[in-house]
Amino acid sequence: MRRSERTAGAPRGGRARRTGRVLAAVLAGAALAAGCGIRSTSVPVDAGAAPSRVPCRTPAEDVTARALDDIAVQVYLVCASQLVMVNRSVRMQAQEPDRVRVAQALLDELKQDPEADERQAGFSTGVPAGLRVAGGRGSDPAGTLRLNEQPDDLAAEALAQLVCTYADSEALVTGGTVVLGGPGNYAPRGYVCTSRTKTRPGDVPTPGALELP
């Protein structure tokens, strides 16, 4: 009777010892994960991309309330190697501004150094301070704007900023394109602002440039 009792009790003791070893291994693994600063989990977790240190956001601002003659506009600055729209307010005269005045006002905003909160958020501009814009010549296609530099001589990001900013203004778009020329005798060209232009402006030497007839 005593022999059978010992025989029946042996498996229970073995199971207990195996259970104890498994539990110890689990606890050791949990302690190791905790030491590495990693919370243990029973399922795989996709945490996504690491958060960016450059938020590319600025505090919201009511740009329509500065003055009666101010006009709310949007321009594109560079942030995290992309073009990001920011709000601006430009002063215009009481009469309806012509397209060249609109083009120059937008260009002036692009040339300005970003404001302090914008710089802190990672914004910058590549548009040169000496860049100017004027109307087209008599033989140019309708809607042409001529810069004092050849458009294709500008840095890629600067040209992308200018094209995408102008493309958002109905007064500066002709047939779906922004028509730009330079100071020489080269024919103007039409540029379009695409999603690729905004996401990878540095990879596009001439953003969607189209030859005009």
C-alpha positions as CSV (number, residue, x, y, z in Angstrom):
1,M,0.0,0.0,0.0
2,R,2.8,2.4,0.8
3,R,4.6,1.4,-2.4
4,S,1.5,2.2,-4.5
5,E,1.1,5.6,-2.7
6,R,4.7,6.5,-3.5
7,T,4.3,5.5,-7.1
8,A,1.1,7.5,-7.6
9,G,2.6,10.6,-6.0
10,A,5.8,10.6,-8.1
11,P,4.3,12.1,-11.3
12,R,2.7,14.9,-9.3
13,G,6.0,15.9,-7.9
14,G,7.6,15.7,-11.4
15,R,4.9,17.9,-12.8
16,A,5.4,20.4,-10.0
17,R,9.1,20.6,-10.6
18,R,8.6,21.1,-14.4
19,T,6.0,23.7,-13.8
20,G,8.4,25.5,-11.4
21,R,11.2,25.5,-14.0
22,V,8.9,26.9,-16.7
23,L,7.6,29.6,-14.4
24,A,11.1,30.6,-13.4
25,A,12.1,30.8,-17.1
26,V,9.1,33.1,-17.8
27,L,9.9,35.3,-14.8
28,A,13.5,35.5,-15.9
29,G,12.5,36.6,-19.4
30,A,10.1,39.2,-18.1
31,A,12.9,40.6,-15.8
32,L,15.3,40.7,-18.7
33,A,12.8,42.6,-20.8
34,A,12.1,45.0,-18.0
35,G,15.8,45.7,-17.6
36,C,16.0,46.7,-21.3
37,G,13.1,49.1,-20.9
38,I,10.7,47.0,-23.0
39,R,7.3,46.1,-21.9
40,S,6.6,42.4,-22.5
41,T,3.6,41.6,-24.7
42,S,2.0,38.4,-26.0
43,V,1.4,39.7,-29.5
44,P,3.6,41.6,-32.0
45,V,3.1,45.3,-32.0
46,D,3.8,47.6,-34.9
47,A,4.6,51.0,-33.4
48,G,5.0,52.7,-36.7
49,A,7.7,55.1,-37.7
50,A,9.7,56.9,-35.0
51,P,8.2,60.3,-34.2
52,S,9.9,63.2,-36.0
53,R,11.8,65.8,-34.1
54,V,10.6,68.4,-36.7
55,P,6.8,68.9,-36.2
56,C,6.4,71.2,-39.3
57,R,3.5,72.9,-37.6
58,T,3.0,76.5,-36.4
59,P,0.4,77.9,-34.0
60,A,-2.9,78.6,-35.8
61,E,-3.3,82.3,-36.7
62,D,-6.3,84.3,-38.0
63,V,-4.6,86.0,-40.9
64,T,-7.8,87.7,-42.1
65,A,-8.1,90.1,-39.1
66,R,-4.9,92.1,-39.3
67,A,-6.3,95.0,-41.4
68,L,-9.0,95.8,-43.9
69,D,-6.6,95.9,-46.8
70,D,-4.8,92.7,-45.9
71,I,-5.4,89.6,-47.9
72,A,-5.0,86.1,-46.5
73,V,-2.7,84.0,-48.7
74,Q,-0.8,80.7,-48.4
75,V,2.8,80.1,-49.4
76,Y,5.0,77.0,-49.4
77,L,8.0,76.8,-47.3
78,V,10.5,73.9,-46.9
79,C,10.2,71.6,-43.9
80,A,11.7,68.1,-43.4
81,S,12.7,68.1,-47.1
82,Q,9.1,68.7,-48.2
83,L,6.9,71.7,-49.2
84,V,4.5,72.7,-46.4
85,M,1.8,75.4,-46.7
86,V,1.8,78.2,-44.2
87,N,-0.6,81.2,-43.8
88,R,0.4,84.7,-44.6
89,S,-1.3,88.1,-44.8
90,V,-0.2,90.6,-47.5
91,R,-1.2,94.2,-47.8
92,M,-2.8,95.3,-51.0
93,Q,-4.2,98.6,-52.2
94,A,-8.0,99.2,-52.1
95,Q,-8.5,98.6,-55.8
96,E,-8.4,95.1,-57.1
97,P,-4.7,94.1,-57.5
98,D,-3.4,93.0,-60.9
99,R,-1.7,89.7,-61.4
100,V,1.8,91.0,-61.4
101,R,1.3,92.7,-58.0
102,V,-0.1,89.5,-56.6
103,A,2.8,87.6,-58.0
104,Q,5.3,90.0,-56.4
105,A,3.5,90.0,-53.1
106,L,3.6,86.2,-52.9
107,L,7.3,86.2,-54.0
108,D,8.1,88.8,-51.2
109,E,6.6,86.4,-48.6
110,L,8.7,83.5,-50.0
111,K,11.9,85.6,-49.8
112,Q,11.4,86.5,-46.1
113,D,13.1,84.6,-43.4
114,P,10.5,82.4,-41.6
115,E,9.2,83.8,-38.4
116,A,10.6,82.7,-35.0
117,D,7.9,80.0,-34.4
118,E,8.2,78.8,-38.0
119,R,12.0,78.4,-37.6
120,Q,11.5,76.6,-34.4
121,A,9.2,74.2,-36.1
122,G,11.8,73.5,-38.8
123,F,10.7,75.8,-41.7
124,S,13.1,77.4,-44.1
125,T,13.0,79.0,-47.6
126,G,15.4,78.7,-50.5
127,V,14.0,81.6,-52.6
128,P,16.8,84.1,-53.1
129,A,16.3,87.6,-51.6
130,G,17.1,89.3,-54.9
131,L,14.5,87.5,-57.0
132,R,11.9,89.8,-58.7
133,V,9.0,89.2,-61.0
134,A,7.4,91.2,-63.8
135,G,4.8,90.7,-66.5
136,G,5.4,89.0,-69.9
137,R,6.5,90.6,-73.1
138,G,4.3,91.2,-76.1
139,S,5.2,88.0,-77.8
140,D,4.9,85.8,-74.7
141,P,2.0,83.5,-74.2
142,A,-0.9,84.9,-72.2
143,G,-0.3,84.8,-68.4
144,T,3.5,84.8,-68.6
145,L,5.5,86.0,-65.6
146,R,9.1,86.8,-66.1
147,L,11.7,86.6,-63.3
148,N,15.0,88.5,-63.2
149,E,16.7,85.0,-63.2
150,Q,16.1,82.1,-65.4
151,P,13.6,79.7,-63.6
152,D,15.8,76.7,-64.3
153,D,18.8,78.4,-62.8
154,L,17.1,78.6,-59.4
155,A,17.7,75.9,-56.8
156,A,15.2,73.0,-57.3
157,E,13.5,73.6,-53.9
158,A,13.2,77.4,-54.6
159,L,11.6,76.8,-58.0
160,A,9.2,74.3,-56.4
161,Q,8.3,76.8,-53.7
162,L,7.5,79.4,-56.3
163,V,5.6,77.2,-58.7
164,C,3.4,75.6,-56.0
165,T,2.7,79.0,-54.3
166,Y,1.7,80.6,-57.7
167,A,-0.3,77.4,-58.6
168,D,-2.6,78.0,-55.6
169,S,-3.6,81.5,-57.0
170,E,-6.2,81.4,-59.7
171,A,-4.9,84.8,-61.0
172,L,-1.5,83.3,-61.8
173,V,-2.5,80.0,-63.5
174,T,-3.0,79.8,-67.2
175,G,-4.4,76.5,-68.7
176,G,-3.5,74.6,-65.5
177,T,0.1,75.8,-65.5
178,V,2.3,78.6,-64.1
179,V,4.0,80.2,-67.1
180,L,7.5,81.5,-66.1
181,G,10.3,83.0,-68.1
182,G,13.6,84.7,-67.4
183,P,15.4,87.9,-68.4
184,G,16.8,86.6,-71.7
185,N,15.3,85.5,-75.0
186,Y,14.5,82.0,-73.9
187,A,10.8,81.1,-74.4
188,P,8.7,80.9,-71.3
189,R,7.8,77.4,-70.0
190,G,4.7,76.1,-68.1
191,Y,5.2,74.5,-64.7
192,V,2.7,72.4,-62.7
193,C,2.8,71.7,-59.0
194,T,2.2,68.0,-58.4
195,S,2.1,65.9,-55.3
196,R,5.7,64.8,-56.1
197,T,6.8,68.4,-56.3
198,K,5.6,68.9,-52.8
199,T,6.9,65.7,-51.3
200,R,10.3,65.6,-53.1
201,P,11.0,69.1,-54.4
202,G,14.8,68.6,-54.4
203,D,14.5,65.7,-56.8
204,V,12.6,67.7,-59.5
205,P,14.9,70.1,-61.3
206,T,12.0,71.6,-63.2
207,P,8.7,70.7,-61.5
208,G,6.5,69.3,-64.3
209,A,7.9,71.7,-66.8
210,L,5.9,71.8,-70.1
211,E,7.0,73.3,-73.3
212,L,4.5,75.9,-74.6
213,P,3.6,76.3,-78.3
